[in-house]
Amino acid sequence: MSLSPDPEHIAVSKSKGIKIDWADGHASEYTCAYLRDECPCATCTGAHGTTPEKTTYSKPDANPFQMYKPAIRMLSVEPVGNYAIRINWNDGHNTGIYSYEHLRKICNCAACRAGRS
């Protein structure tokens, strides 16, 4: 089965995340923390042979006595052509271009996770 990278509707909550209804009827929900951890930019993925600088916002803290850090949230979301969105994060990061194909591929629903296993 081919996954549709064509969104029909995108709903953005800057503090909670993004919900996408896809053209093939599938629905995806992405929390801000998960989206930030799955940033596809070269810095975060190590695309140029550098060490990936992945974040761990969606992972629980190992130390229960962590210093306070503000929750990750989106400052703005803007379209990039007809194929992607760019997110400006409150941690200062804004170089990731989240293609609709990438967003569909990282869908974290139970059915999609099972299909990747």
C-alpha positions as CSV (number, residue, x, y, z in Angstrom):
1,M,0.0,0.0,0.0
2,S,1.3,3.4,-0.9
3,L,1.1,6.2,1.7
4,S,-0.4,9.4,0.5
5,P,1.8,12.4,1.1
6,D,-1.1,14.8,0.2
7,P,-2.7,16.5,3.1
8,E,-6.4,17.5,2.9
9,H,-6.4,19.5,6.2
10,I,-3.7,20.6,8.6
11,A,-4.6,21.9,12.1
12,V,-1.9,23.6,14.1
13,S,-1.8,24.2,17.8
14,K,1.5,26.0,18.6
15,S,1.5,24.5,22.1
16,K,0.2,21.0,21.4
17,G,1.2,20.0,17.9
18,I,-0.1,19.3,14.4
19,K,-3.0,17.2,13.2
20,I,-3.2,16.2,9.5
21,D,-6.0,14.6,7.6
22,W,-4.5,12.9,4.5
23,A,-6.1,12.5,1.1
24,D,-6.3,8.7,1.5
25,G,-8.4,9.0,4.7
26,H,-5.6,8.5,7.2
27,A,-5.3,10.9,10.1
28,S,-2.0,11.7,11.9
29,E,-1.3,13.6,15.1
30,Y,2.2,14.9,16.1
31,T,3.1,16.5,19.4
32,C,5.4,19.4,19.4
33,A,8.0,17.3,21.3
34,Y,7.8,14.5,18.7
35,L,8.1,16.9,15.8
36,R,11.1,18.6,17.2
37,D,12.8,15.3,17.9
38,E,12.1,14.2,14.3
39,C,13.5,17.4,12.7
40,P,14.7,16.5,9.2
41,C,17.4,19.2,8.9
42,A,21.0,18.5,8.1
43,T,22.2,19.5,11.6
44,C,19.7,17.2,13.4
45,T,20.2,14.3,11.1
46,G,24.0,14.6,10.5
47,A,23.4,14.7,6.8
48,H,26.7,16.3,6.0
49,G,28.8,13.7,7.8
50,T,28.6,15.6,11.1
51,T,27.4,14.1,14.4
52,P,23.5,14.3,14.5
53,E,22.3,16.8,17.0
54,K,19.0,15.1,17.8
55,T,16.8,16.4,20.6
56,T,15.1,14.3,23.2
57,Y,12.0,16.4,24.1
58,S,9.7,13.5,23.7
59,K,11.7,11.2,25.9
60,P,11.1,11.1,29.7
61,D,13.9,12.7,31.8
62,A,16.1,10.0,33.5
63,N,16.7,12.3,36.4
64,P,13.6,13.2,38.3
65,F,15.3,16.4,39.7
66,Q,16.0,18.1,36.3
67,M,16.3,21.8,36.2
68,Y,13.3,23.5,34.8
69,K,13.3,24.0,31.1
70,P,10.4,25.5,29.2
71,A,8.2,23.1,27.1
72,I,9.0,23.0,23.4
73,R,6.4,24.9,21.3
74,M,6.0,26.3,17.9
75,L,6.4,30.1,17.4
76,S,5.2,29.9,13.8
77,V,4.5,27.5,11.0
78,E,4.7,28.5,7.4
79,P,4.2,26.7,4.1
80,V,7.1,25.8,1.8
81,G,5.8,25.6,-1.7
82,N,3.1,22.9,-2.0
83,Y,5.2,20.2,-0.5
84,A,6.2,21.1,3.1
85,I,6.1,23.3,6.2
86,R,8.8,25.1,8.1
87,I,8.5,25.3,11.9
88,N,10.1,28.1,13.9
89,W,10.7,26.6,17.5
90,N,11.0,28.4,20.8
91,D,14.4,26.8,21.3
92,G,15.7,28.9,18.5
93,H,15.7,26.1,15.8
94,N,14.1,26.9,12.5
95,T,16.0,25.1,9.7
96,G,13.9,22.0,9.4
97,I,11.7,21.7,6.3
98,Y,9.1,19.0,7.1
99,S,8.0,17.7,3.8
100,Y,4.5,16.1,3.7
101,E,6.2,12.9,2.7
102,H,8.4,13.0,5.8
103,L,5.5,13.8,8.0
104,R,3.5,10.8,6.6
105,K,6.5,8.6,7.0
106,I,7.0,9.5,10.7
107,C,3.3,9.1,11.6
108,N,3.3,7.7,15.1
109,C,-0.1,6.1,15.2
110,A,-0.3,2.4,16.2
111,A,-1.0,1.3,12.7
112,C,1.9,3.1,11.2
113,R,4.3,2.1,13.9
114,A,3.2,-1.6,13.4
115,G,3.8,-1.2,9.6
116,R,7.4,0.0,10.2
117,S,8.2,-2.9,12.4
